[in-house]
Amino acid sequence: MALLLNEIRETLKSPKKKRVINKAIRHENRLRFHVESFMEPADISQPLTVFLDWVKTLIPKDKFNIFVNLFQFPALTVQDTSLIFNELERVFDGKNPASDYQFTDPRFKDDWLYYRKHILNEPEVWRKKGWEAMKTSINSIIVVDTAREQTSERPEPYFYFLDINEVIDFDYADGKIQWVVFNQPGERVAVFDDVSYRVFQLNDKREISSVITDKEHGLGFCPANFFWSSPLNQKDPELKKSVLSSQLGNLDWLLFFAISKKHLDLYAPYPIYSAYEPDCDFENNETGDYCDGGFLRGSDQNYKVLHGGAVEPCPVCVQKRIAGAGSFIDIPVPKTKDDVDLRDPVTITSVDSESLAYNVREVERLKNEILTKVVGVGGDAQQKMSLNEMQVQANFESKTSVLNSLKGNFEAAMEFVDNTICKLRYGDNFIGGSQSLGTEFYIYTVEALYSQYKQAKENGASEAELNAINDRILDTEYHNDAMKFERMLTLSHLEPYRHYTFDELMTMKEKGIVSDQLLSIKINFNTFVNRFERENVNITEFGVNLPFNQKIKIITDKFKDYDNENRSESDSQGRFYESIGTDEQVSR
C-alpha cells in the first residue's frame, strides 16, 4: 500500500530500520577493508578500529605500537581477495547463457532487445557495476526509475544501484521491498512504493516543504528491491551475505600474521647488538660532568637531561656504538670475582628462524583455507599436486556449486530489473521473461587443464579420459571463437594417436602395436590437411550437414588414400632406381 504523507513524515523523524541499516553499513565497511585498494579516511576508521582493538588484546603494548606503525592501507589481504574474485568472475563466462522474453507482438521484442543492449548496456553493466556491488556493496538496492518527462513514443525506464548509506528507511516482507525512502541530491528524498514515485523537497530541518514529483507507475509492486538475495542470517533477512562474510575472521587472522611477519623481517636488516657496558672514565673538568654507564651525570650527581626530556649520552661512549641501523643493549660488567659472565664480549641476536618459518607457513595456510572455503576445492591456485580423475571431478563439482550459488543471485536481480522495465515500457504487451547465466562454466584456465592432462597421462589415464580433458582444453581456449573451436576439435579427432609423442610411437612401433599406415598419417598430418583443403573446402565447412562421426570417417579415408599414393610413388621410385642400377651394371 502507498505510504501516507504523515507516515512519510514520521519515517523521516524516526526510521524503523535504522539499526539494520547501520549494521549493513558496518558489515560492508569490514568487507571493503579487506577488498578495496582505496577507502576514504572516514570509511576506513570504523573497520580499522575494530581490527586494531582486537589485535590489542593479543600482543603486549610495545609490540602493538610497532604493529600499528607497520600497518598500511590498503590491507595486505586485498591482493588475496582479488585472487578470489578473479576466480569467481567466471560466473559470467557460462557456456550456454540464455535469456527469453515474451511479448504479444514480435515488434515489441525487437524494440526491447535494442533498448536492452544499446540503452541499458545489458548484460555488460552487470559484469561491471553489478560485480563491483557484489564485492563491496552487497546490501545495495536496485532501483528502476523513469525519466521525469517522457520525450519519446514509449517510456524510457532505467535502473541504478542505490548504496545502503543513502537509504533512510524501508519495509521488507516475503523477500521483497514494499516501500523505500532514500536521499537524493539537493536536499530531497524519494519515496517509492507499490503505487507511485514521489520526490519531496526538504527544508533546513529536514522536514517536507514541497512535492517535486508524484507519479503513479501502475506496476502493483515497488520498483526497487535488494540487489542480493542470500541473507546473512535468518534473524535479519534484510542483511545480505557476501561470499566473504563467513571468512572475515580468517581474513583478520591472515592480516595479523602477515603484519607480524613483517615485524619479524625487521630483525634481519636491524639486528640486536649486545656488549658489556662501556668502561668509560670521561669527565669534563670544566662542568664537572662525568660518564656513568654511557650517560652523563652532573657535579650534583644527577643525570643530565636534554631539552627534549631524554638523558644526555656520554660523547665518548656514543662514538663506540654501532654506526648503522639496529639496536644496542648494554650488559653489566661483572663486579666481583664470583660474578662471572662467560658470554662473548659482543653478540648479535638475529631473528628466530623457526618463528619466522611458522609465520610464513601460517600465512600460506590461511590463504589456502580462505580460498578453498570461498571458491571451492581445487582451482588454478591449488593445482600443484597430482590429482586422479575422481579428484579432478570432485574439485570441478565443488567450484561449480559455488558459481551456481552466485549466478542464482545475479539471475534474480537481472530478471527483476528487466521484467520491471519491460512492464513500465510495454505495459500489458509484455508477457514475461527469464535469465540464465548458463549451467556450465569454464572452471579452469588452459594452463591448469594442460597440467591436469599431463598428470592424467603420467598416471596412466585411459584414452577416453585424455580425450575428455583435451576437449575441455579446446573448449576453454577457443570459447570466444566458435569457428576456431570447431576446426581444432575436428583436427583433434582426425589426428591418429593424438596423445602420443613421436618417440613414444617409435617405441610402440618396435613392439608392433601401432598401425604403419596410421603412423604414416600422423607424421604427414599437416601435409594431408593442407592437401584436403586445397582439393575440397575448409575442413570445418566440409560435411557440415553430415553426422560428425561420418564426416571424420570420410576425411580419414581420404587421408589413407593420400598415404597409399605416397607409398605407390615410393615403390615406383624404388623400382626406377633399382633399374638404373641394373642398366649401369650391364653397361659395365
C-alpha positions as CSV (number, residue, x, y, z in Angstrom):
1,M,0.0,0.0,0.0
2,A,1.1,3.6,-0.6
3,L,2.6,5.4,2.3
4,L,0.5,8.3,3.6
5,L,2.1,11.7,3.9
6,N,2.0,11.7,7.7
7,E,3.7,8.2,7.7
8,I,6.5,9.6,5.5
9,R,7.0,12.5,7.9
10,E,7.2,10.1,10.8
11,T,9.6,7.9,8.9
12,L,12.0,10.8,8.4
13,K,11.9,11.6,12.1
14,S,12.2,8.0,13.4
15,P,13.2,5.4,10.7
16,K,12.4,1.9,12.0
17,K,15.2,0.2,10.1
18,K,18.0,2.5,11.3
19,R,19.6,-0.3,13.4
20,V,19.5,-2.7,10.4
21,I,20.9,-0.1,8.0
22,N,23.8,0.8,10.4
23,K,24.6,-2.9,10.8
24,A,24.6,-3.3,7.0
25,I,27.0,-0.3,6.7
26,R,29.4,-1.7,9.3
27,H,29.3,-5.1,7.6
28,E,30.1,-3.6,4.2
29,N,32.9,-1.5,5.7
30,R,34.5,-4.6,7.1
31,L,34.3,-6.3,3.7
32,R,35.7,-3.2,2.0
33,F,38.6,-3.2,4.5
34,H,39.8,-6.5,3.0
35,V,38.7,-5.8,-0.6
36,E,39.2,-2.2,-1.6
37,S,42.5,-0.6,-2.5
38,F,41.2,2.8,-1.5
39,M,38.8,4.0,1.1
40,E,38.0,7.4,2.5
41,P,39.5,8.0,5.9
42,A,36.0,8.3,7.4
43,D,35.1,4.9,5.9
44,I,38.3,3.1,7.0
45,S,38.2,4.4,10.5
46,Q,35.5,2.1,11.8
47,P,36.8,-1.3,10.4
48,L,40.4,-0.4,11.2
49,T,39.4,0.4,14.8
50,V,37.6,-3.0,15.1
51,F,40.7,-4.8,13.8
52,L,43.2,-2.9,16.0
53,D,41.1,-3.2,19.1
54,W,41.1,-7.0,18.5
55,V,44.9,-7.0,17.9
56,K,45.4,-5.0,21.1
57,T,44.0,-8.0,23.1
58,L,46.6,-10.4,21.6
59,I,50.0,-8.7,22.0
60,P,51.9,-6.5,24.6
61,K,51.7,-2.7,24.3
62,D,55.2,-2.2,22.9
63,K,54.6,-4.8,20.2
64,F,51.2,-3.3,19.5
65,N,52.8,0.1,18.9
66,I,55.1,-1.4,16.3
67,F,52.2,-3.3,14.8
68,V,50.3,-0.1,14.3
69,N,53.3,1.5,12.7
70,L,53.7,-1.4,10.3
71,F,50.0,-1.3,9.2
72,Q,49.4,0.5,5.9
73,F,46.3,0.7,3.8
74,P,45.4,-1.0,1.5
75,A,45.5,-4.0,3.8
76,L,47.8,-6.9,2.8
77,T,44.7,-9.1,2.4
78,V,43.4,-7.1,-0.6
79,Q,45.7,-9.0,-3.0
80,D,44.3,-12.3,-1.7
81,T,40.6,-11.3,-2.1
82,S,41.4,-10.0,-5.6
83,L,42.5,-13.5,-6.5
84,I,39.3,-14.9,-5.1
85,F,37.1,-12.5,-7.1
86,N,39.1,-13.3,-10.3
87,E,38.2,-16.9,-9.8
88,L,34.5,-16.2,-9.1
89,E,34.1,-13.8,-12.0
90,R,33.8,-16.9,-14.3
91,V,30.2,-16.9,-13.3
92,F,29.8,-14.5,-16.3
93,D,31.5,-17.0,-18.7
94,G,28.9,-19.7,-18.8
95,K,28.9,-22.0,-21.8
96,N,25.2,-21.7,-22.5
97,P,23.8,-18.4,-21.2
98,A,20.2,-17.7,-22.3
99,S,17.5,-15.1,-22.0
100,D,13.9,-15.3,-23.0
101,Y,11.4,-12.5,-23.4
102,Q,7.8,-13.0,-24.5
103,F,5.6,-10.2,-25.9
104,T,2.2,-10.1,-27.6
105,D,3.9,-8.8,-30.8
106,P,7.4,-9.6,-32.1
107,R,7.9,-5.9,-32.8
108,F,8.0,-5.2,-29.1
109,K,10.6,-7.9,-28.6
110,D,12.8,-6.3,-31.3
111,D,12.5,-2.9,-29.7
112,W,13.3,-4.4,-26.3
113,L,16.4,-6.2,-27.5
114,Y,17.7,-3.0,-29.0
115,Y,16.8,-0.9,-25.9
116,R,18.3,-3.5,-23.5
117,K,21.7,-3.6,-25.4
118,H,22.2,-0.1,-26.5
119,I,20.4,2.0,-23.9
120,L,20.7,-0.1,-20.7
121,N,24.1,-1.6,-21.7
122,E,22.9,-5.1,-20.6
123,P,24.3,-7.6,-19.9
124,E,27.7,-5.8,-19.8
125,V,26.6,-3.5,-17.0
126,W,26.1,-6.5,-14.7
127,R,29.7,-7.6,-15.2
128,K,30.9,-4.1,-14.3
129,K,28.7,-2.3,-11.9
130,G,26.9,-5.4,-10.7
131,W,30.2,-7.2,-9.9
132,E,31.6,-4.1,-8.0
133,A,28.4,-4.0,-6.0
134,M,28.7,-7.7,-5.2
135,K,32.3,-7.2,-3.9
136,T,31.8,-4.1,-1.8
137,S,28.1,-3.1,-1.6
138,I,26.3,-6.3,-1.0
139,N,23.4,-4.5,0.7
140,S,22.7,-2.2,-2.3
141,I,19.2,-1.8,-3.6
142,I,18.5,-1.9,-7.3
143,V,16.0,0.9,-8.2
144,V,14.1,1.0,-11.5
145,D,13.2,4.7,-12.2
146,T,11.7,6.6,-15.1
147,A,12.5,10.0,-16.6
148,R,10.6,12.9,-15.1
149,E,9.3,13.8,-18.6
150,Q,8.7,11.4,-21.4
151,T,10.4,12.5,-24.7
152,S,9.7,9.5,-27.0
153,E,6.9,7.2,-28.0
154,R,7.4,4.9,-25.1
155,P,8.6,5.4,-21.5
156,E,12.4,5.1,-21.0
157,P,12.9,3.4,-17.7
158,Y,16.5,2.9,-16.4
159,F,18.0,1.3,-13.3
160,Y,20.8,2.0,-10.8
161,F,22.4,0.6,-7.7
162,L,21.4,2.5,-4.6
163,D,24.0,2.4,-1.8
164,I,22.7,1.4,1.6
165,N,24.2,4.6,3.0
166,E,21.6,6.6,1.1
167,V,18.7,4.7,2.5
168,I,16.6,6.3,5.2
169,D,14.1,3.6,5.8
170,F,12.3,0.7,4.1
171,D,9.8,-2.1,4.6
172,Y,10.7,-5.7,3.7
173,A,8.4,-8.7,3.6
174,D,8.3,-12.0,1.8
175,G,11.7,-11.4,0.2
176,K,10.6,-8.1,-1.4
177,I,10.9,-4.4,-0.5
178,Q,7.4,-3.0,0.0
179,W,8.5,0.7,0.0
180,V,11.8,2.6,0.4
181,V,12.7,6.1,1.4
182,F,16.1,7.4,0.4
183,N,18.1,10.5,-0.1
184,Q,18.5,12.4,-3.4
185,P,20.8,15.3,-4.3
186,G,19.6,18.8,-3.4
187,E,18.2,18.0,0.0
188,R,15.5,15.9,-1.5
189,V,14.1,12.5,-0.5
190,A,12.4,9.9,-2.8
191,V,9.6,7.6,-1.7
192,F,9.0,4.6,-3.9
193,D,6.2,2.2,-3.1
194,D,3.8,-0.2,-4.9
195,V,1.7,2.7,-6.2
196,S,3.8,5.7,-7.2
197,Y,7.1,7.5,-7.5
198,R,7.3,10.5,-5.2
199,V,10.1,13.1,-4.6
200,F,9.9,15.7,-1.8
201,Q,11.9,18.8,-1.1
202,L,13.2,19.2,2.4
203,N,13.9,22.3,4.4
204,D,16.8,23.1,6.8
205,K,15.2,20.9,9.5
206,R,14.9,18.0,7.0
207,E,11.1,18.3,7.0
208,I,9.0,18.1,3.9
209,S,8.4,21.5,2.4
210,S,7.0,20.7,-1.1
211,V,6.3,17.9,-3.5
212,I,8.6,17.7,-6.6
213,T,7.2,14.5,-8.2
214,D,4.1,12.4,-7.6
215,K,3.5,9.9,-10.4
216,E,1.8,6.5,-10.4
217,H,3.7,3.7,-12.1
218,G,0.9,1.0,-12.3
219,L,3.2,-1.9,-11.5
220,G,1.4,-3.1,-8.5
221,F,4.7,-3.6,-6.6
222,C,7.6,-1.4,-5.5
223,P,10.1,-0.8,-8.3
224,A,13.0,-1.4,-6.0
225,N,14.4,-4.5,-4.4
226,F,17.6,-5.7,-2.8
227,F,20.4,-6.5,-5.3
228,W,21.4,-9.6,-3.4
229,S,19.1,-12.4,-2.3
230,S,21.1,-14.5,0.1
231,P,20.5,-13.4,3.7
232,L,23.4,-13.1,6.2
233,N,21.2,-14.8,8.8
234,Q,17.5,-15.6,9.4
235,K,17.1,-13.1,12.2
236,D,17.8,-10.1,9.9
237,P,17.0,-11.3,6.4
238,E,17.5,-7.7,5.1
239,L,21.2,-8.1,5.8
240,K,22.8,-9.8,2.8
241,K,25.6,-12.4,2.8
242,S,28.7,-11.7,0.8
243,V,30.9,-14.6,-0.4
244,L,33.5,-13.2,2.1
245,S,31.1,-12.7,5.1
246,S,31.9,-16.1,6.7
247,Q,35.6,-15.6,6.3
248,L,36.0,-12.1,7.9
249,G,37.5,-13.7,11.0
250,N,40.0,-15.7,8.9
251,L,40.9,-12.6,6.9
252,D,41.6,-10.7,10.2
253,W,43.9,-13.5,11.3
254,L,45.6,-13.6,7.9
255,L,46.2,-9.8,8.1
256,F,47.5,-10.2,11.7
257,F,50.1,-12.9,10.7
258,A,51.1,-11.0,7.5
259,I,51.9,-7.9,9.5
260,S,53.6,-10.0,12.3
261,K,55.8,-11.5,9.6
262,K,56.9,-8.0,8.6
263,H,57.7,-7.3,12.2
264,L,60.0,-10.4,12.3
265,D,61.5,-9.4,9.0
266,L,62.8,-6.2,10.6
267,Y,65.3,-8.3,12.7
268,A,67.3,-9.2,9.6
269,P,68.2,-5.7,8.4
270,Y,68.1,-4.3,12.0
271,P,69.6,-7.0,14.4
272,I,70.0,-6.5,18.1
273,Y,73.7,-6.0,19.3
274,S,74.7,-6.5,22.9
275,A,78.0,-5.9,24.6
276,Y,79.4,-5.1,28.1
277,E,78.6,-1.7,29.1
278,P,81.5,0.6,28.3
279,D,84.1,1.2,30.9
280,C,84.5,5.0,30.4
281,D,86.4,7.5,32.5
282,F,85.2,10.6,30.7
283,E,85.0,13.6,32.9
284,N,84.5,17.3,31.9
285,N,86.8,19.2,34.3
286,E,85.1,22.5,33.5
287,T,81.5,21.5,34.2
288,G,82.0,18.5,36.4
289,D,80.0,16.2,34.2
290,Y,81.1,12.6,34.1
291,C,80.1,9.3,32.5
292,D,78.1,6.8,34.3
293,G,77.2,3.7,32.2
294,G,77.2,5.7,28.9
295,F,75.1,8.6,30.2
296,L,76.2,11.9,31.8
297,R,75.8,12.9,35.4
298,G,76.4,16.4,36.6
299,S,78.5,17.6,39.5
300,D,75.4,17.2,41.6
301,Q,75.4,13.5,40.7
302,N,72.1,13.9,38.9
303,Y,71.6,12.7,35.3
304,K,71.9,15.4,32.7
305,V,68.6,15.8,30.8
306,L,68.3,17.4,27.4
307,H,65.5,19.9,26.4
308,G,63.6,17.1,24.7
309,G,63.4,15.2,28.0
310,A,66.0,12.5,27.1
311,V,69.0,11.7,29.2
312,E,72.2,13.1,27.6
313,P,74.5,10.3,26.4
314,C,78.2,10.4,27.0
315,P,80.0,11.9,24.0
316,V,82.8,9.3,24.2
317,C,80.6,6.2,24.6
318,V,78.2,7.2,21.9
319,Q,81.0,7.1,19.4
320,K,81.6,3.4,20.4
321,R,78.1,2.3,19.5
322,I,77.0,0.9,16.1
323,A,77.1,3.4,13.3
324,G,74.4,1.8,11.2
325,A,70.8,0.6,11.9
326,G,69.9,-1.7,14.7
327,S,69.5,-1.8,18.5
328,F,72.2,-1.9,21.1
329,I,71.8,-3.3,24.6
330,D,74.4,-2.8,27.4
331,I,75.3,-5.8,29.6
332,P,76.6,-5.0,33.1
333,V,80.2,-5.7,33.7
334,P,80.9,-8.4,36.4
335,K,81.7,-6.5,39.7
336,T,83.3,-9.3,41.7
337,K,85.3,-12.4,41.0
338,D,82.3,-14.6,41.8
339,D,80.1,-12.7,39.3
340,V,81.4,-14.5,36.2
341,D,79.9,-13.9,32.8
342,L,81.4,-16.2,30.1
343,R,79.4,-14.7,27.2
344,D,81.2,-13.3,24.1
345,P,82.1,-9.7,24.6
346,V,79.9,-8.7,21.6
347,T,76.9,-10.7,20.4
348,I,74.4,-10.3,17.6
349,T,70.8,-11.5,18.2
350,S,69.2,-12.4,14.9
351,V,65.6,-13.4,14.2
352,D,64.5,-16.9,15.4
353,S,64.3,-18.8,12.1
354,E,61.6,-21.1,13.4
355,S,59.4,-18.2,14.4
356,L,59.7,-16.7,11.0
357,A,59.0,-20.0,9.3
358,Y,55.9,-20.5,11.4
359,N,54.5,-17.2,10.4
360,V,55.2,-17.9,6.7
361,R,53.5,-21.3,7.0
362,E,50.5,-19.9,8.8
363,V,50.1,-17.1,6.3
364,E,50.0,-19.7,3.4
365,R,47.7,-22.0,5.4
366,L,45.2,-19.2,6.0
367,K,45.3,-18.1,2.4
368,N,44.6,-21.6,1.1
369,E,41.8,-22.2,3.7
370,I,40.0,-18.9,2.8
371,L,40.4,-19.6,-1.0
372,T,39.1,-23.2,-0.6
373,K,36.1,-22.2,1.5
374,V,35.1,-19.3,-0.7
375,V,36.0,-20.5,-4.2
376,G,35.6,-24.3,-3.7
377,V,38.1,-27.1,-3.5
378,G,40.7,-27.1,-6.2
379,G,41.3,-24.3,-8.7
380,D,44.1,-22.7,-10.6
381,A,45.8,-21.6,-7.3
382,Q,45.7,-25.2,-6.0
383,Q,46.8,-27.3,-8.9
384,K,50.3,-28.1,-7.6
385,M,49.6,-31.7,-6.6
386,S,49.0,-34.7,-8.7
387,L,45.3,-35.5,-8.9
388,N,43.5,-38.5,-10.2
389,E,40.4,-38.2,-12.4
390,M,38.0,-38.7,-9.4
391,Q,39.7,-35.8,-7.5
392,V,39.6,-33.6,-10.6
393,Q,35.9,-34.2,-11.0
394,A,35.2,-33.6,-7.3
395,N,37.1,-30.3,-7.4
396,F,35.2,-29.3,-10.6
397,E,31.8,-30.0,-8.9
398,S,32.8,-28.1,-5.8
399,K,33.7,-25.0,-7.8
400,T,30.6,-25.3,-10.0
401,S,28.4,-25.4,-6.9
402,V,29.9,-22.1,-5.7
403,L,29.3,-20.5,-9.1
404,N,25.8,-21.8,-9.2
405,S,25.0,-20.1,-5.9
406,L,26.5,-16.8,-7.3
407,K,24.6,-17.0,-10.5
408,G,21.3,-17.5,-8.8
409,N,21.6,-14.1,-7.1
410,F,22.6,-12.4,-10.3
411,E,19.8,-14.0,-12.3
412,A,17.2,-13.0,-9.8
413,A,18.4,-9.4,-9.9
414,M,18.6,-9.3,-13.7
415,E,15.1,-10.7,-14.0
416,F,13.7,-8.2,-11.6
417,V,15.2,-5.3,-13.5
418,D,14.3,-6.5,-17.0
419,N,10.8,-7.5,-16.1
420,T,10.1,-4.3,-14.3
421,I,11.5,-2.1,-17.1
422,C,9.5,-4.1,-19.7
423,K,6.3,-3.6,-17.7
424,L,6.9,0.1,-17.5
425,R,7.8,0.4,-21.2
426,Y,5.4,-2.0,-22.8
427,G,2.6,-2.5,-20.3
428,D,0.3,-5.4,-21.0
429,N,2.2,-6.2,-24.2
430,F,4.9,-7.7,-22.1
431,I,4.1,-11.3,-21.0
432,G,7.2,-12.4,-19.1
433,G,11.0,-13.0,-19.2
434,S,13.7,-15.2,-17.7
435,Q,17.5,-15.1,-17.4
436,S,20.2,-17.7,-17.2
437,L,23.9,-17.2,-17.0
438,G,24.4,-20.8,-18.0
439,T,24.6,-24.2,-16.4
440,E,28.3,-25.0,-17.2
441,F,31.3,-22.8,-16.5
442,Y,34.9,-22.6,-17.6
443,I,36.3,-23.6,-14.2
444,Y,40.0,-23.9,-15.0
445,T,42.4,-22.0,-17.2
446,V,44.1,-23.5,-20.2
447,E,47.3,-23.8,-18.2
448,A,45.7,-25.6,-15.4
449,L,43.9,-28.0,-17.8
450,Y,47.2,-28.8,-19.5
451,S,48.7,-29.6,-16.1
452,Q,45.8,-31.9,-15.4
453,Y,46.3,-33.5,-18.8
454,K,50.0,-34.1,-18.1
455,Q,49.2,-35.6,-14.7
456,A,46.5,-37.8,-16.1
457,K,48.8,-39.1,-18.8
458,E,51.6,-39.8,-16.3
459,N,49.1,-41.6,-14.0
460,G,48.2,-43.9,-16.9
461,A,44.7,-42.5,-17.6
462,S,42.6,-44.1,-20.3
463,E,42.4,-42.6,-23.8
464,A,38.8,-41.7,-23.1
465,E,39.8,-39.7,-20.0
466,L,42.6,-37.9,-22.0
467,N,40.1,-37.2,-24.8
468,A,37.7,-35.6,-22.3
469,I,40.4,-33.3,-20.8
470,N,41.7,-32.4,-24.3
471,D,38.2,-31.5,-25.5
472,R,37.8,-29.3,-22.3
473,I,41.1,-27.6,-23.2
474,L,39.9,-26.7,-26.7
475,D,36.5,-25.6,-25.3
476,T,38.2,-23.3,-22.8
477,E,40.9,-21.9,-25.1
478,Y,38.5,-21.1,-28.0
479,H,35.2,-20.4,-26.3
480,N,35.2,-16.9,-27.8
481,D,35.9,-18.2,-31.3
482,A,33.3,-20.8,-32.4
483,M,34.9,-21.3,-35.8
484,K,38.4,-21.9,-34.4
485,F,37.0,-24.2,-31.8
486,E,35.1,-26.3,-34.4
487,R,38.3,-26.5,-36.5
488,M,40.6,-27.5,-33.7
489,L,38.0,-30.1,-32.4
490,T,37.8,-31.6,-35.9
491,L,41.6,-31.8,-36.3
492,S,41.9,-33.4,-32.9
493,H,39.5,-36.2,-33.9
494,L,41.3,-36.7,-37.2
495,E,44.8,-36.9,-35.9
496,P,45.8,-40.6,-35.1
497,Y,47.5,-41.3,-31.8
498,R,47.0,-37.7,-30.7
499,H,48.0,-38.4,-27.1
500,Y,51.5,-39.9,-28.0
501,T,54.7,-38.2,-29.0
502,F,56.8,-39.4,-31.9
503,D,59.4,-41.0,-29.6
504,E,56.6,-42.9,-27.8
505,L,55.2,-44.1,-31.1
506,M,58.5,-45.3,-32.4
507,T,59.0,-47.3,-29.3
508,M,55.5,-48.8,-29.8
509,K,56.3,-49.5,-33.5
510,E,59.3,-51.6,-32.4
511,K,56.9,-53.6,-30.4
512,G,54.5,-54.0,-33.3
513,I,51.5,-52.3,-31.5
514,V,50.8,-49.4,-33.9
515,S,49.4,-49.4,-37.4
516,D,52.1,-48.4,-40.0
517,Q,49.5,-46.5,-42.1
518,L,48.1,-44.5,-39.1
519,L,51.7,-43.8,-38.0
520,S,52.4,-42.5,-41.5
521,I,49.3,-40.3,-41.4
522,K,50.4,-39.0,-38.0
523,I,53.8,-38.0,-39.5
524,N,52.2,-36.4,-42.6
525,F,49.2,-35.0,-40.8
526,N,49.6,-31.3,-41.6
527,T,50.5,-32.1,-45.2
528,F,47.4,-34.2,-45.7
529,V,45.2,-31.5,-44.1
530,N,46.5,-28.8,-46.4
531,R,46.1,-31.0,-49.5
532,F,42.5,-31.9,-48.5
533,E,41.6,-28.2,-48.1
534,R,43.2,-27.4,-51.5
535,E,41.2,-30.1,-53.2
536,N,38.0,-29.6,-51.4
537,V,36.9,-26.8,-48.9
538,N,37.9,-25.7,-45.5
539,I,37.9,-28.8,-43.2
540,T,35.3,-27.1,-40.9
541,E,32.9,-26.4,-43.7
542,F,33.2,-29.9,-45.3
543,G,30.3,-32.2,-44.5
544,V,28.6,-29.6,-42.4
545,N,25.3,-31.3,-42.7
546,L,26.7,-34.8,-42.0
547,P,26.8,-36.5,-38.6
548,F,30.2,-35.7,-37.0
549,N,31.3,-39.4,-36.9
550,Q,30.6,-39.8,-40.6
551,K,32.4,-36.6,-41.5
552,I,35.5,-37.8,-39.6
553,K,35.4,-41.2,-41.3
554,I,35.2,-39.7,-44.8
555,I,38.2,-37.4,-44.2
556,T,40.2,-40.2,-42.6
557,D,39.6,-42.5,-45.6
558,K,40.8,-39.7,-47.8
559,F,44.0,-39.4,-45.7
560,K,44.5,-43.1,-46.2
561,D,44.2,-42.6,-49.9
562,Y,46.9,-39.9,-49.8
563,D,49.1,-42.3,-47.8
564,N,48.6,-45.1,-50.3
565,E,49.5,-42.7,-53.2
566,N,52.7,-41.8,-51.3
567,R,53.6,-45.5,-50.8
568,S,52.9,-46.2,-54.5
569,E,55.2,-43.3,-55.6
570,S,57.9,-44.5,-53.2
571,D,57.7,-48.0,-54.6
572,S,57.9,-46.7,-58.2
573,Q,60.9,-44.6,-57.4
574,G,62.5,-47.6,-55.7
575,R,62.0,-49.7,-58.8
576,F,63.2,-46.9,-61.0
577,Y,66.5,-46.6,-59.1
578,E,66.8,-50.3,-59.0
579,S,66.5,-50.4,-62.8
580,I,69.1,-47.7,-63.1
581,G,71.5,-49.7,-61.0
582,T,70.9,-52.8,-63.2
583,D,71.5,-50.9,-66.5
584,E,74.7,-49.5,-65.2
585,Q,75.8,-52.9,-64.3
586,V,75.0,-54.2,-67.8
587,S,76.9,-51.3,-69.5
588,R,79.9,-52.1,-67.5
